[in-house]
Amino acid sequence: MTWIFLSIIIGGVISLLTTPLFIKFQKNKKIGEKIRIDGPKTHSVKTGTPTMGGIIFVLSSITAFTIVSLIKYYRWHEVYSIEGVFVLSILLLCSLIGFIDDYMALKKQRSLGIRGWVKISLLAIVCLYFILFYEYILKASTYIGIPFTNIKVELGYWYYIIVVLIIISTTNAVNLTDGLDGLAAGASSIVLAVFCFIAYLEGLPTLGAVSYGTDIAVVSGGTLAACIGFLWWNTAPAEIFMGDTGSLGLGGLIAAVAIILKQEILLIAIGGLFVIETLSVIVQVFWFKVFKKRVFKMAPIHHHFELLGWPEIKVIIRFWLVCGLFAGVGFFIYYLKFID
């Protein structure tokens, strides 16, 4: 538990203190976000806001894990796990894809960066890397655990189809949620907090006895604290946006942690808010193409409530509450396995 708290402190402090420096740098260079013209009209005032803040909490998370690992090794001769490095690499790779998208958008002075098919192709490469590492380096299990039961369904190579779906859907879901000031950062912090606790419990010798549980908790804890430190500057009205650099990175990390901890199905409950955001877009697109009508005033669904007249801060806080409710239910389902 000491290592987890140390990672939380390091990640949070670094993010909190370095974000304003990054904001100042971008303002001096006149770097700012281009707001989508098809979004709510009230968002036009956000044009020019510094972006790519995801760089800060990604580096904060990596720094926190590195410092903790070095202290563990040189002071107590505890070796870090390869699983911890692996999930961090997914965070970094997905963030890199987001950075390319953000950079191209800034370079071309538009709200959209790389094309959708390019982004999906790059994510597919990350998925391939994940599968190869998971199969040949980690030699991890390919079963799916069924919540509420002790049943484990062995899928063999079919399991990797689920891995691809989880990674691509989660990265895009967090990206879709990142439409209001602080919404994605706050929601991701809640989800990562639950996975941090799950990883800690899985690592206890008397419970899960998973050798790498503590390291996964260290990564999750450092990242959630970094998100909270960033949120100090990202909360409405935001002084900086995380950009795709942050949202894709967070989505990739959440997906990787859920898979490594064998909580693939439970991710649907814990990340319920992300599921709702994604489904709102799918429903909106399908309904419009089939019936030429819109179900929501605008999708993702957080914009629907904005257009209903809810103040932005009210939408954000209420969505955080919904996220917390889903995360709590998800953790309760997980914890049931420890109750006789």
Helices and strands as residue ranges (DSSP letters): H 2-28, G 41-46, H 54-76, H 82-107, H 116-132, I 133-137, E 143-145, E 152-154, G 156-158, H 159-177, H 183-203, H 213-234, H 243-260, H 266-270, H 272-291, H 301-307, H 312-335, G 336-338
